Amino acid sequence: MAWFRSTARPNRFLSVITVAEIEAGVAAAPDPVRQARYAQALAAVRHEFLDRIAPIGEPEAAAFLTIHKTLKAAGTSIDPPDALIAATALANGWTVATRKHLARTGALVVNPWEQQL
């Protein structure tokens, strides 16, 4: 992932929603061995992003509401966790690195698995 390597560590953040989604994946692991391995990976992610896990505050909530209203007016919607991740990026002026289609939220989106540098 060239994009990830080209982005300075202090400029990489995770949404608290992303962390919650990873936690849900750990809890849903089909067996204790995998669950332990996934939990270890989550601990490493938390350590890597220790001071860069973005909470949901008032600016993010306002951006979420804007996304919700805009998409509803367009006759579409998006899963709330994805909208909250996009809202976090919008509220902070960040780009979302994802395979998902969040561009319709107004957030800047890059798919680092496809991008060539």
Residue frames as a rotation matrix with the C-alpha (Angstrom) as fourth column:
MET 1
0.577 0.817 0.000 0.00
0.817 -0.577 0.000 0.00
0.000 0.000 -1.000 0.00
ALA 2
-0.389 -0.799 0.458 2.07
0.819 -0.527 -0.225 2.84
0.422 0.288 0.860 -1.34
TRP 3
0.174 0.528 0.831 -0.46
0.047 -0.848 0.528 5.43
0.984 -0.053 -0.173 -0.22
PHE 4
0.945 0.202 -0.256 -0.16
0.236 0.116 0.965 4.35
0.225 -0.972 0.062 3.41
ARG 5
0.245 -0.942 -0.228 3.64
0.946 0.180 0.270 4.40
-0.213 -0.282 0.936 3.30
SER 6
-0.411 -0.412 0.813 3.62
0.685 -0.728 -0.023 7.83
0.602 0.547 0.581 1.64
THR 7
0.461 0.648 0.606 1.47
-0.027 -0.672 0.740 9.36
0.887 -0.357 -0.293 4.38
ALA 8
-0.563 -0.750 0.348 3.33
-0.331 -0.181 -0.926 10.55
0.757 -0.636 -0.147 7.46
ARG 9
-0.565 0.276 -0.778 2.39
0.654 0.724 -0.218 8.71
0.503 -0.632 -0.589 10.66
PRO 10
-0.819 0.264 -0.510 1.20
0.291 -0.575 -0.765 11.86
-0.495 -0.774 0.394 12.48
ASN 11
-0.661 0.573 -0.484 -1.25
-0.739 -0.609 0.287 12.45
-0.130 0.548 0.826 9.61
ARG 12
-0.533 0.475 -0.700 -2.96
-0.077 0.797 0.599 9.05
0.843 0.373 -0.388 9.97
PHE 13
-0.650 0.426 0.629 -6.00
-0.744 -0.188 -0.641 8.78
-0.155 -0.885 0.440 12.25
LEU 14
-0.794 0.537 -0.286 -8.68
0.411 0.820 0.399 6.22
0.449 0.199 -0.871 13.01
SER 15
-0.177 0.833 0.525 -12.27
-0.660 -0.496 0.564 6.97
0.730 -0.247 0.637 13.82
VAL 16
-0.657 0.062 0.751 -13.50
-0.668 0.415 -0.618 5.53
-0.350 -0.908 -0.231 17.09
ILE 17
0.488 0.871 -0.049 -16.19
-0.754 0.393 -0.527 3.95
-0.440 0.294 0.849 14.88
THR 18
0.322 -0.478 -0.817 -13.51
-0.641 0.526 -0.560 2.05
0.697 0.704 -0.137 12.96
VAL 19
-0.753 -0.601 0.268 -12.12
-0.580 0.415 -0.701 0.75
0.310 -0.683 -0.661 16.24
ALA 20
-0.211 0.768 0.605 -15.62
-0.719 0.297 -0.628 -0.36
-0.662 -0.568 0.489 17.27
GLU 21
0.671 0.441 -0.596 -16.06
-0.739 0.460 -0.492 -2.17
0.057 0.771 0.634 13.94
ILE 22
-0.210 -0.819 -0.534 -12.76
-0.553 0.550 -0.626 -3.99
0.806 0.164 -0.569 14.49
GLU 23
-0.743 -0.008 0.670 -13.87
-0.643 0.288 -0.709 -4.91
-0.187 -0.957 -0.219 18.03
ALA 24
0.337 0.933 0.127 -17.08
-0.790 0.354 -0.501 -6.37
-0.512 0.069 0.856 16.58
GLY 25
0.486 -0.248 -0.838 -15.00
-0.640 0.553 -0.534 -8.45
0.596 0.796 0.110 14.18
VAL 26
-0.669 -0.737 0.096 -12.87
-0.563 0.419 -0.712 -9.74
0.484 -0.531 -0.696 17.04
ALA 27
-0.461 0.563 0.686 -15.98
-0.696 0.251 -0.673 -10.69
-0.551 -0.787 0.276 19.03
ALA 28
0.591 0.777 -0.216 -17.47
-0.719 0.386 -0.578 -12.47
-0.365 0.497 0.787 16.00
ALA 29
-0.368 -0.800 -0.473 -14.39
-0.911 0.412 0.012 -14.60
0.185 0.436 -0.881 15.32
PRO 30
0.399 0.693 -0.600 -15.48
-0.632 0.682 0.368 -18.20
0.665 0.232 0.710 14.75
ASP 31
0.622 -0.215 -0.753 -13.06
0.512 0.839 0.184 -19.81
0.592 -0.500 0.632 17.19
PRO 32
0.919 -0.211 -0.332 -10.97
0.216 -0.435 0.874 -18.86
-0.329 -0.875 -0.354 20.25
VAL 33
-0.007 -0.982 0.190 -7.64
0.812 0.105 0.574 -19.12
-0.584 0.158 0.796 18.40
ARG 34
-0.232 -0.009 0.973 -8.71
0.813 -0.550 0.189 -16.65
0.533 0.835 0.135 15.73
GLN 35
0.795 0.579 0.182 -10.35
0.371 -0.701 0.609 -14.43
0.480 -0.417 -0.772 18.30
ALA 36
0.622 -0.646 -0.442 -7.09
0.457 -0.158 0.875 -14.28
-0.636 -0.746 0.197 20.27
ARG 37
-0.350 -0.770 0.533 -5.12
0.895 -0.107 0.433 -13.53
-0.277 0.629 0.727 17.09
TYR 38
0.067 0.471 0.880 -7.56
0.667 -0.677 0.311 -10.79
0.742 0.566 -0.359 16.07
ALA 39
0.931 0.264 -0.253 -7.52
0.358 -0.521 0.775 -9.33
0.073 -0.812 -0.579 19.59
GLN 40
0.153 -0.961 -0.229 -3.73
0.688 -0.062 0.723 -9.20
-0.709 -0.268 0.652 19.41
ALA 41
-0.437 -0.258 0.862 -3.94
0.864 -0.387 0.323 -7.39
0.250 0.886 0.392 16.06
LEU 42
0.552 0.709 0.439 -6.45
0.490 -0.702 0.517 -4.92
0.675 -0.070 -0.735 17.53
ALA 43
0.749 -0.357 -0.558 -4.11
0.480 -0.288 0.828 -4.26
-0.456 -0.889 -0.045 20.46
ALA 44
-0.328 -0.914 0.241 -1.34
0.827 -0.154 0.541 -3.47
-0.458 0.376 0.806 17.96
VAL 45
-0.143 0.374 0.916 -3.63
0.724 -0.591 0.355 -1.10
0.674 0.714 -0.187 16.06
ARG 46
0.864 0.490 -0.115 -4.62
0.417 -0.569 0.709 0.65
0.282 -0.661 -0.696 19.29
HIS 47
0.345 -0.827 -0.443 -0.95
0.618 -0.155 0.771 1.00
-0.707 -0.540 0.458 20.21
GLU 48
-0.469 -0.537 0.702 -0.06
0.882 -0.250 0.399 2.36
-0.038 0.806 0.591 16.75
PHE 49
-0.246 0.499 0.831 -2.89
0.374 -0.742 0.556 4.93
0.894 0.448 -0.004 16.88
LEU 50
-0.383 0.058 -0.922 -2.80
0.916 0.153 -0.371 5.51
0.120 -0.986 -0.112 20.65
ASP 51
-0.441 0.147 -0.885 -3.15
0.363 -0.873 -0.325 9.29
-0.821 -0.464 0.332 20.49
ARG 52
-0.830 0.107 -0.548 -4.81
-0.514 -0.528 0.676 9.39
-0.217 0.842 0.493 17.07
ILE 53
-0.658 0.752 0.045 -8.19
0.740 0.634 0.223 7.74
0.139 0.180 -0.974 17.57
ALA 54
-0.897 0.290 0.334 -10.72
-0.218 -0.947 0.236 10.43
0.385 0.139 0.912 16.70
PRO 55
-0.719 0.688 -0.095 -13.82
0.416 0.317 -0.852 10.64
-0.556 -0.653 -0.515 18.90
ILE 56
-0.269 0.742 0.614 -17.29
0.728 -0.260 0.634 11.69
0.630 0.618 -0.470 17.84
GLY 57
-0.685 0.036 -0.728 -17.90
0.533 -0.656 -0.534 15.19
-0.497 -0.754 0.430 19.15
GLU 58
0.179 0.835 -0.520 -20.15
0.183 -0.547 -0.817 18.06
-0.967 0.051 -0.251 18.18
PRO 59
-0.198 -0.255 -0.946 -18.39
-0.804 -0.510 0.306 18.89
-0.561 0.821 -0.104 14.87
GLU 60
-0.981 -0.182 -0.063 -18.58
-0.188 0.836 0.516 15.25
-0.041 0.518 -0.854 13.79
ALA 61
-0.458 0.885 0.086 -22.23
0.609 0.383 -0.695 15.02
-0.648 -0.266 -0.714 14.86
ALA 62
0.166 0.491 -0.855 -23.06
-0.298 -0.801 -0.519 18.14
-0.940 0.341 0.013 12.83
ALA 63
-0.551 -0.436 -0.712 -21.28
-0.808 0.067 0.585 16.69
-0.207 0.898 -0.389 9.77
PHE 64
-0.928 0.271 0.256 -23.18
0.271 0.962 -0.036 13.42
-0.256 0.036 -0.966 10.27
LEU 65
-0.050 0.969 -0.240 -26.48
0.365 -0.206 -0.908 15.30
-0.930 -0.133 -0.344 10.28
THR 66
0.011 -0.026 -1.000 -25.50
-0.739 -0.673 0.009 17.14
-0.673 0.739 -0.027 7.08
ILE 67
-0.898 -0.364 -0.246 -24.59
-0.436 0.679 0.590 13.84
-0.048 0.638 -0.769 5.39
HIS 68
-0.686 0.691 0.230 -27.87
0.516 0.684 -0.516 12.26
-0.513 -0.235 -0.825 6.52
LYS 69
0.157 0.787 -0.597 -29.98
0.024 -0.607 -0.794 15.20
-0.987 0.110 -0.114 5.30
THR 70
-0.238 -0.340 -0.910 -28.15
-0.846 -0.387 0.366 15.46
-0.476 0.857 -0.196 1.97
LEU 71
-0.983 -0.167 -0.079 -28.44
-0.185 0.869 0.460 11.76
-0.008 0.466 -0.885 1.20
LYS 72
-0.454 0.887 0.084 -32.07
0.539 0.348 -0.767 11.63
-0.709 -0.302 -0.637 2.33
ALA 73
0.160 0.487 -0.859 -32.90
-0.374 -0.775 -0.509 14.56
-0.913 0.403 0.058 0.02
ALA 74
-0.449 -0.419 -0.789 -31.23
-0.887 0.108 0.448 12.62
-0.103 0.901 -0.421 -2.81
GLY 75
0.570 0.798 -0.196 -33.40
-0.805 0.590 0.060 9.59
0.164 0.123 0.979 -2.02
THR 76
0.268 -0.560 -0.784 -30.56
0.047 0.821 -0.570 7.45
0.962 0.116 0.246 -0.72
SER 77
0.877 -0.057 0.477 -28.88
-0.480 -0.153 0.864 6.56
0.023 -0.987 -0.161 2.55
ILE 78
-0.036 -0.914 -0.404 -25.73
-0.375 0.387 -0.843 5.08
0.926 0.121 -0.357 3.98
ASP 79
0.357 0.112 -0.927 -25.08
0.674 0.657 0.339 2.84
0.647 -0.746 0.159 6.97
PRO 80
0.973 0.107 0.205 -24.72
-0.050 -0.768 0.638 5.00
0.225 -0.631 -0.742 10.11
PRO 81
0.547 -0.832 -0.089 -21.20
0.402 0.168 0.900 3.73
-0.734 -0.528 0.426 10.97
ASP 82
-0.131 -0.588 0.798 -19.98
0.991 -0.050 0.125 4.64
-0.034 0.807 0.589 7.47
ALA 83
0.513 0.394 0.762 -21.67
0.452 -0.879 0.151 8.03
0.730 0.267 -0.629 7.70
LEU 84
0.976 -0.178 -0.128 -19.98
0.044 -0.410 0.911 8.66
-0.215 -0.894 -0.393 11.07
ILE 85
0.139 -0.967 0.212 -16.57
0.748 0.243 0.618 7.76
-0.650 0.073 0.757 9.64
ALA 86
-0.094 -0.108 0.990 -17.16
0.886 -0.463 0.034 10.11
0.455 0.880 0.139 6.71
ALA 87
0.817 0.473 0.329 -18.42
0.262 -0.813 0.520 12.80
0.514 -0.339 -0.788 9.09
THR 88
0.680 -0.654 -0.333 -15.25
0.390 -0.062 0.919 12.50
-0.621 -0.754 0.213 11.16
ALA 89
-0.259 -0.785 0.563 -13.17
0.925 -0.034 0.378 13.05
-0.278 0.618 0.735 8.04
LEU 90
0.162 0.406 0.900 -15.30
0.691 -0.698 0.191 15.99
0.705 0.590 -0.393 6.90
ALA 91
0.952 0.294 -0.086 -15.25
0.255 -0.604 0.755 17.67
0.170 -0.741 -0.650 10.31
ASN 92
0.549 -0.813 -0.193 -11.46
0.199 -0.098 0.975 17.42
-0.812 -0.574 0.108 10.50
GLY 93
0.602 -0.286 -0.745 -10.52
-0.746 -0.533 -0.399 18.02
-0.283 0.797 -0.534 6.85
TRP 94
-0.350 -0.732 0.584 -9.18
-0.473 0.676 0.565 14.49
-0.808 -0.079 -0.583 6.43
THR 95
-0.177 0.219 -0.959 -9.28
-0.902 0.353 0.247 11.99
0.393 0.909 0.135 3.58
VAL 96
0.454 0.383 0.805 -10.91
-0.661 0.751 0.016 8.60
-0.598 -0.539 0.593 4.19
ALA 97
-0.592 -0.625 -0.508 -8.81
-0.799 0.539 0.268 5.61
0.106 0.564 -0.819 3.12
THR 98
-0.161 0.655 0.738 -11.33
-0.409 0.637 -0.654 2.90
-0.898 -0.408 0.165 2.28
ARG 99
-0.966 -0.014 0.260 -12.53
0.210 0.551 0.808 0.41
-0.154 0.835 -0.529 -0.28
LYS 100
-0.158 0.986 -0.057 -16.08
0.839 0.104 -0.534 1.52
-0.520 -0.132 -0.844 0.43
HIS 101
-0.392 0.140 0.909 -17.92
0.700 -0.596 0.394 4.08
0.597 0.791 0.136 -1.64
LEU 102
0.025 0.352 -0.936 -18.12
0.902 -0.412 -0.131 7.03
-0.431 -0.841 -0.328 0.74
ALA 103
-0.874 -0.440 0.207 -17.54
0.485 -0.761 0.430 9.78
-0.031 0.476 0.879 -1.83
ARG 104
-0.223 0.872 0.435 -21.28
0.493 -0.284 0.822 10.46
0.841 0.398 -0.367 -2.03
THR 105
0.399 0.313 -0.862 -21.05
0.916 -0.178 0.359 11.75
-0.041 -0.933 -0.358 1.55
GLY 106
0.928 -0.143 0.344 -18.89
-0.051 -0.964 -0.262 14.65
0.369 0.225 -0.902 0.39
ALA 107
0.640 -0.749 0.171 -15.80
-0.195 0.057 0.979 13.29
-0.743 -0.660 -0.109 2.13
LEU 108
0.221 -0.689 -0.691 -12.54
-0.958 -0.021 -0.286 13.05
0.182 0.725 -0.664 0.24
VAL 109
0.746 0.117 0.656 -11.93
-0.298 0.939 0.171 9.35
-0.596 -0.323 0.735 -0.38
VAL 110
-0.050 -0.757 -0.651 -8.92
-0.980 0.163 -0.114 7.37
0.192 0.632 -0.750 -1.56
ASN 111
0.970 0.224 0.098 -8.77
-0.235 0.964 0.128 3.62
-0.066 -0.147 0.987 -2.13
PRO 112
0.246 -0.968 0.050 -5.17
-0.885 -0.204 0.418 2.86
-0.394 -0.147 -0.907 -1.13
TRP 113
0.027 -0.200 0.979 -5.47
0.052 0.979 0.199 -0.68
-0.998 0.046 0.037 -2.47
GLU 114
0.619 0.265 0.740 -5.99
0.724 0.175 -0.668 0.65
-0.306 0.948 -0.084 -6.00
GLN 115
0.957 -0.202 -0.208 -3.97
-0.242 -0.952 -0.190 3.87
-0.160 0.232 -0.959 -5.99
GLN 116
0.462 -0.866 0.190 -0.57
0.874 0.409 -0.264 3.83
0.151 0.288 0.946 -7.65
LEU 117
0.825 -0.266 -0.499 2.07
-0.028 -0.901 0.433 6.36
-0.564 -0.343 -0.751 -6.58
